[in-house]
Amino acid sequence: METLPTWAWWIIAAGVLLSPVFAFLLALLVEIFVGILKEGGVPALLALVGAGVIGLLLVRKCRVRSRARDLVGDQA
């Protein structure tokens, strides 16, 4: 089995270094979403439930993609 090419190592390093930035931006987006819902008159609990549902949908979407990648050509 070959080692990864140089460009792949750079992508992995960039992802590791930028992951805190992405996490901060995601937290900022959730805060903005909850703030908009609260300003619209939605109770705080429903705003948090809405943010949780969106988070679950995003995680589910990523999980489905990783499962499909594991399939062999004749299984798809």
SEKOL-779193 format. One record per residue (C-alpha): x, y, z; residue number from 1; residue in one letter. Coordinates in steps of 0.001 Angstrom, whole numbers. Each point is the difference from the previous one (the first is absolute). Layout:
# residues N
      px      py      pz   n res
       X       Y       Z NUM   A
...
//
This chain:
# residues 76
      px      py      pz   n res
       0       0       0   1   M
    1410    3369    -995   2   E
     336    3003    2229   3   T
   -2185    3043    -519   4   L
    1123    2567   -2555   5   P
    1367    3315    1244   6   T
   -3142    1959    -893   7   W
   -2105   -2361    2128   8   A
    2217     623    3024   9   W
    -390    3758    -505  10   W
   -3793    -348    -159  11   I
     -22   -2067    3204  12   I
    2252    2537    1756  13   A
   -2183    2906   -1152  14   A
   -3135   -1789    1214  15   G
    1526    -650    3413  16   V
    1207    3582     345  17   L
   -3275    1528   -1196  18   L
   -2379   -2289    1927  19   S
    -202    2389    3012  20   P
    -904    2802   -2399  21   V
   -2749   -2113   -1563  22   F
   -1325    -961    3449  23   A
     -84    3664    1038  24   F
   -1850     991   -3177  25   L
   -2514   -2817     515  26   L
    -613    1128    3595  27   A
    -417    3567   -1252  28   L
   -2565   -1113   -2583  29   L
   -1977   -1905    2633  30   V
      30    3055    2268  31   E
   -1242    2206   -2842  32   I
   -2731   -2525    -840  33   F
   -1190    -198    3603  34   V
      88    3813     288  35   G
   -2109     405   -3139  36   I
   -2549   -2493    1271  37   L
    -181    1718    3397  38   K
    -437    3415   -1644  39   E
   -2845   -1460   -2027  40   G
   -1853    -880    3174  41   G
     789   -3708     142  42   V
     613   -1294    3548  43   P
    3630    -793     836  44   A
    -677   -3727     391  45   L
   -1462    -245   -3501  46   L
    2933    1976   -1394  47   A
    2441   -2462    1571  48   L
   -2016   -2941   -1294  49   V
     113    1518   -3485  50   G
    3773     440     203  51   A
     333   -3600    1196  52   G
   -2082   -1314   -2888  53   V
    2147    1886   -2504  54   I
    3133   -1405    1645  55   G
   -1348   -3545    -152  56   L
    -870     397   -3663  57   L
    3533    1186    -767  58   L
    1583   -2885    1915  59   V
   -2343   -2511   -1627  60   R
     864    1328   -3447  61   K
    3737    -439     659  62   C
    -509   -3497    1405  63   R
   -1997   -1132   -3051  64   V
    2774    1173   -2315  65   R
    2654   -1942    1906  66   S
   -2063   -3210    -126  67   R
    -537     321   -3745  68   A
    3755     349    -495  69   R
     573   -3414    1626  70   D
   -2140   -1862   -2524  71   L
    1644   -2064   -2700  72   V
    -986     725   -3619  73   G
   -2376   -2955    -333  74   D
   -1727     763    3331  75   Q
    -989    3545    -984  76   A
//
